[in-house]
Amino acid sequence: MKKFFAFVAAALVAFSFTACEGAGGGSNFFKITVSNITETTADLSVVPADTTAYYGISIYPSKEVAKYTVDTVAAYYADEIAYYLENGATVELLIQYGYLLQGKFEYSLKDLPDDTEYTVIACKINLEGNTATLGDVTHKIFKTKAVQPKEEKNLGELPVTHFDDWRDYDGSFTVYADDSESPAVEVALTIFDTDFIGVYNRDSLDLEYSYVWTKDMGENPVLIAKAQVEGKLAGADKASLSGWVLGANGIKYTFSCTYSTVAEAGAPRKAAAKAQKTVAAKSVNDLQPRTLKVIRK
């Protein structure tokens, strides 16, 4: 599903080696620095040898880069730029919308999954007329720190207020278990499974649509670092979940819930976000400004 995501120019994100700069490779045209790495944040800096050169940045989970190779990812980026130029986009527009960069680039990455390896790829884009070709490619690998549990909270049996069925779309479903009483809490799990039976860990979750929220967090729920949740059938059109999730805040939340496996009428909560999960615009007229969106799966 959300294997790739947009980063300042139809790019994607990734990481490798703990809390310090990790391995890298390719051309020396770019100096890529990843610093101040924590469990969920990192500072990125990219400096090209020629500050007038055009380039793009992609950030992928390293396990995805291993499937396609760094050069393939970079070539895809260059092909996308070429497509837009050949179909009416100007260089100025691609710069304005973040598809092409020049000079030093700095960005503070936030809401990253913990204990996750990524690969940052910087690729030079050679422009001539309305064509674009791939130039120098440099990559850097780093890894976020692992969250360490520091306390445990038992949320008890939570009522389920909403169920989204995405099994025909990408093989997932979402359970929203929340209690509006004091203390207010919500656990949202989007699980890749089709029969509601199994033991689910972090790899079983769509982390972009899974979180824990409590009233004291304001508008900022915490990401899920680890999980051990068992799913069982609980009667006709019903299933249950029980177990724990470890938040990026170091708190281990235990809970259970029973939910209907029949989706309610109306648009699911993820509908709007899912509709925007296109890696590239279909035409120049569809171009929108690019901002970094972290993929968590």
C-alpha positions as CSV (number, residue, x, y, z in Angstrom):
1,M,0.0,0.0,0.0
2,K,1.9,3.0,1.2
3,K,5.3,1.7,0.3
4,F,6.4,5.0,-1.0
5,F,5.7,8.6,0.0
6,A,6.2,12.1,-1.2
7,F,9.1,14.1,0.0
8,V,9.8,17.6,-1.4
9,A,9.5,16.3,-5.0
10,A,7.8,13.1,-5.6
11,A,10.3,11.4,-3.3
12,L,10.2,8.9,-0.5
13,V,11.9,8.2,2.9
14,A,14.1,5.7,4.8
15,F,16.8,5.2,7.5
16,S,19.8,3.0,8.8
17,F,22.5,2.7,11.7
18,T,21.7,4.1,15.1
19,A,21.9,7.6,16.5
20,C,24.9,8.6,14.4
21,E,25.6,9.0,10.8
22,G,25.5,5.7,9.0
23,A,26.8,4.2,5.9
24,G,26.5,5.9,2.5
25,G,27.8,5.6,-1.0
26,G,27.7,6.6,-4.6
27,S,29.1,9.8,-6.0
28,N,30.7,12.4,-3.7
29,F,28.8,15.2,-5.4
30,F,26.4,15.6,-2.4
31,K,27.3,15.8,1.2
32,I,24.4,14.3,3.2
33,T,24.4,14.7,6.9
34,V,21.9,13.2,9.3
35,S,22.3,14.4,12.9
36,N,20.6,14.7,16.2
37,I,18.9,11.4,15.7
38,T,16.4,10.4,18.4
39,E,13.6,7.8,18.5
40,T,11.3,9.9,16.4
41,T,13.3,12.9,15.0
42,A,16.4,13.7,13.0
43,D,18.0,16.7,11.3
44,L,18.8,16.4,7.6
45,S,21.3,18.5,5.6
46,V,22.1,18.1,1.9
47,V,24.9,20.2,0.3
48,P,25.7,19.8,-3.5
49,A,29.2,20.4,-4.7
50,D,27.7,22.8,-7.3
51,T,25.1,25.1,-5.6
52,T,23.6,26.0,-9.0
53,A,22.9,22.3,-9.9
54,Y,19.3,21.0,-9.8
55,Y,18.6,18.0,-7.7
56,G,16.0,16.0,-5.8
57,I,15.9,14.1,-2.5
58,S,14.2,10.8,-1.8
59,I,13.9,9.1,1.6
60,Y,12.8,5.4,1.6
61,P,12.7,2.6,4.2
62,S,16.0,0.8,3.5
63,K,14.2,-2.5,3.1
64,E,12.3,-1.0,0.1
65,V,15.5,0.4,-1.4
66,A,17.0,-3.1,-1.2
67,K,14.2,-4.3,-3.5
68,Y,14.7,-1.7,-6.2
69,T,18.3,-0.4,-5.6
70,V,19.4,3.2,-5.1
71,D,20.0,3.8,-8.8
72,T,16.5,2.6,-9.7
73,V,14.9,4.9,-7.2
74,A,17.0,7.8,-8.5
75,A,16.2,7.0,-12.1
76,Y,12.5,6.9,-11.3
77,Y,12.9,10.4,-9.9
78,A,14.6,11.7,-13.0
79,D,12.0,10.1,-15.3
80,E,9.2,11.9,-13.3
81,I,10.9,15.3,-13.8
82,A,11.3,14.5,-17.5
83,Y,7.6,13.6,-17.7
84,Y,6.5,16.9,-16.2
85,L,8.8,19.0,-18.4
86,E,7.8,17.2,-21.6
87,N,4.1,17.8,-20.7
88,G,4.3,21.6,-20.1
89,A,5.7,22.2,-16.7
90,T,8.4,24.8,-16.4
91,V,11.6,24.6,-14.3
92,E,10.4,27.5,-12.3
93,L,7.2,25.7,-11.4
94,L,9.0,22.5,-10.4
95,I,11.3,24.6,-8.2
96,Q,8.3,26.5,-6.7
97,Y,6.5,23.2,-5.9
98,G,9.6,21.5,-4.5
99,Y,10.2,19.0,-7.2
100,L,13.6,20.5,-8.0
101,L,16.0,21.9,-5.4
102,Q,19.1,24.1,-5.6
103,G,21.8,25.0,-3.0
104,K,21.9,23.7,0.6
105,F,18.8,21.9,1.8
106,E,18.0,21.5,5.5
107,Y,15.0,19.9,7.1
108,S,14.0,18.6,10.6
109,L,12.3,15.2,10.3
110,K,9.6,14.5,12.8
111,D,7.2,11.8,13.8
112,L,9.6,9.1,12.6
113,P,9.1,5.4,13.5
114,D,11.6,4.3,16.1
115,D,14.2,1.6,15.5
116,T,13.8,2.0,11.7
117,E,16.4,2.1,9.0
118,Y,16.1,4.6,6.2
119,T,18.1,5.6,3.1
120,V,18.4,9.2,2.0
121,I,19.0,9.6,-1.8
122,A,20.1,12.8,-3.4
123,C,20.2,12.8,-7.2
124,K,21.4,15.5,-9.6
125,I,19.0,16.3,-12.4
126,N,20.6,17.5,-15.7
127,L,18.3,19.7,-17.6
128,E,18.4,20.5,-21.3
129,G,15.4,22.2,-22.9
130,N,12.4,20.3,-21.8
131,T,14.3,17.1,-21.0
132,A,15.8,15.8,-17.8
133,T,18.4,13.1,-17.3
134,L,19.9,11.6,-14.2
135,G,23.3,12.8,-13.0
136,D,25.3,12.1,-9.8
137,V,23.7,10.0,-7.1
138,T,24.7,10.0,-3.4
139,H,23.0,8.1,-0.6
140,K,23.2,8.0,3.2
141,I,21.8,5.4,5.6
142,F,20.8,5.9,9.2
143,K,18.6,4.4,11.8
144,T,16.4,5.9,14.5
145,K,16.9,4.9,18.1
146,A,14.7,2.2,19.7
147,V,12.0,3.3,22.2
148,Q,12.6,1.8,25.7
149,P,9.5,1.0,27.8
150,K,9.5,3.1,31.0
151,E,6.0,2.5,32.5
152,E,2.8,0.6,31.8
153,K,-0.8,1.7,31.8
154,N,-3.9,-0.6,31.7
155,L,-6.7,0.9,29.7
156,G,-9.0,-1.9,30.4
157,E,-11.9,-2.9,28.1
158,L,-12.5,-0.1,25.6
159,P,-15.6,0.4,23.5
160,V,-15.2,0.5,19.8
161,T,-16.7,3.6,18.1
162,H,-15.8,2.9,14.5
163,F,-14.6,0.2,12.1
164,D,-13.2,0.7,8.6
165,D,-13.0,-2.2,6.2
166,W,-10.2,-1.8,3.7
167,R,-9.6,-5.5,3.0
168,D,-10.7,-5.2,-0.7
169,Y,-8.5,-2.1,-1.1
170,D,-5.2,-3.1,0.5
171,G,-5.9,-6.0,2.8
172,S,-6.3,-4.0,6.0
173,F,-9.0,-2.9,8.4
174,T,-9.1,-0.2,11.1
175,V,-10.5,-0.5,14.7
176,Y,-11.0,2.7,16.7
177,A,-11.3,1.8,20.4
178,D,-11.9,4.8,22.6
179,D,-13.4,5.9,25.8
180,S,-14.7,9.5,26.0
181,E,-15.0,9.3,29.8
182,S,-12.3,10.4,32.1
183,P,-9.5,9.7,31.4
184,A,-10.3,10.1,27.7
185,V,-8.3,7.7,25.5
186,E,-8.3,6.3,22.0
187,V,-6.4,3.4,20.4
188,A,-6.5,3.2,16.6
189,L,-5.1,0.1,14.9
190,T,-5.0,-0.5,11.2
191,I,-4.1,-4.1,10.7
192,F,-3.1,-6.0,7.6
193,D,-5.2,-9.1,7.8
194,T,-8.4,-10.4,6.2
195,D,-9.9,-12.8,8.7
196,F,-9.5,-11.0,12.0
197,I,-7.6,-13.9,13.5
198,G,-3.9,-13.8,14.5
199,V,-1.3,-12.2,16.7
200,Y,-0.4,-8.8,15.4
201,N,3.0,-7.0,15.9
202,R,4.3,-3.7,14.6
203,D,5.0,-5.3,11.2
204,S,1.3,-6.2,11.0
205,L,0.2,-2.6,11.3
206,D,-0.2,0.3,8.9
207,L,1.7,2.7,11.2
208,E,0.5,5.7,9.4
209,Y,-3.0,5.0,10.6
210,S,-2.3,3.5,14.0
211,Y,-1.7,5.4,17.2
212,V,-2.5,6.0,20.9
213,W,-4.1,9.1,22.2
214,T,-4.9,10.3,25.7
215,K,-6.4,13.6,26.8
216,D,-3.1,15.0,28.1
217,M,-1.6,14.7,24.6
218,G,-3.6,17.5,23.2
219,E,-3.8,17.2,19.4
220,N,-0.7,15.0,19.1
221,P,-1.2,11.2,19.4
222,V,1.9,9.0,19.8
223,L,3.2,6.6,17.2
224,I,3.3,2.9,18.0
225,A,6.8,1.5,18.5
226,K,5.9,-2.1,19.3
227,A,2.8,-4.2,19.5
228,Q,1.6,-7.6,20.6
229,V,-2.2,-7.8,20.1
230,E,-4.2,-11.0,19.5
231,G,-7.2,-11.0,17.3
232,K,-10.1,-13.6,17.7
233,L,-13.6,-14.1,16.4
234,A,-16.2,-13.3,19.0
235,G,-19.4,-14.5,17.3
236,A,-21.3,-13.6,14.1
237,D,-19.8,-10.5,12.6
238,K,-17.8,-9.8,15.7
239,A,-14.2,-10.0,16.7
240,S,-12.0,-9.0,19.6
241,L,-8.5,-7.6,20.2
242,S,-6.5,-7.9,23.3
243,G,-2.8,-7.2,24.2
244,W,-0.5,-4.2,24.3
245,V,1.1,-1.5,22.3
246,L,4.2,0.4,23.2
247,G,4.0,4.1,22.3
248,A,6.9,6.3,21.2
249,N,6.6,8.0,24.6
250,G,7.8,4.8,26.3
251,I,4.5,3.9,27.8
252,K,3.1,0.4,27.3
253,Y,-0.6,0.4,27.0
254,T,-2.6,-2.8,27.6
255,F,-6.2,-3.0,26.5
256,S,-9.0,-5.1,25.0
257,C,-12.0,-4.5,22.9
258,T,-14.8,-6.2,20.9
259,Y,-16.0,-4.8,17.6
260,S,-18.4,-5.4,14.7
261,T,-16.7,-6.6,11.5
262,V,-19.3,-4.9,9.4
263,A,-18.4,-1.4,8.3
264,E,-20.9,1.4,8.9
265,A,-22.5,3.3,6.1
266,G,-20.7,6.4,5.0
267,A,-17.2,7.3,4.1
268,P,-14.5,5.6,6.3
269,R,-12.2,7.9,8.3
270,K,-9.3,7.0,6.1
271,A,-11.0,7.7,2.8
272,A,-9.8,11.2,2.3
273,A,-6.2,10.4,3.2
274,K,-6.2,7.2,1.1
275,A,-7.4,9.1,-1.9
276,Q,-4.2,11.3,-1.6
277,K,-1.8,8.4,-1.6
278,T,-0.8,8.9,-5.2
279,V,3.0,8.9,-5.5
280,A,2.9,11.3,-8.5
281,A,0.4,13.6,-10.1
282,K,-1.2,12.2,-13.2
283,S,-0.8,15.4,-15.2
284,V,0.9,18.8,-14.9
285,N,-2.4,20.3,-14.0
286,D,-2.5,18.1,-10.9
287,L,0.8,19.3,-9.5
288,Q,0.7,20.4,-5.9
289,P,3.4,21.7,-3.6
290,R,5.4,18.8,-2.1
291,T,6.0,18.5,1.6
292,L,7.7,15.8,3.5
293,K,5.3,13.0,4.6
294,V,6.9,10.2,6.6
295,I,5.9,6.7,5.6
296,R,5.7,4.5,8.6
297,K,5.2,1.1,7.1
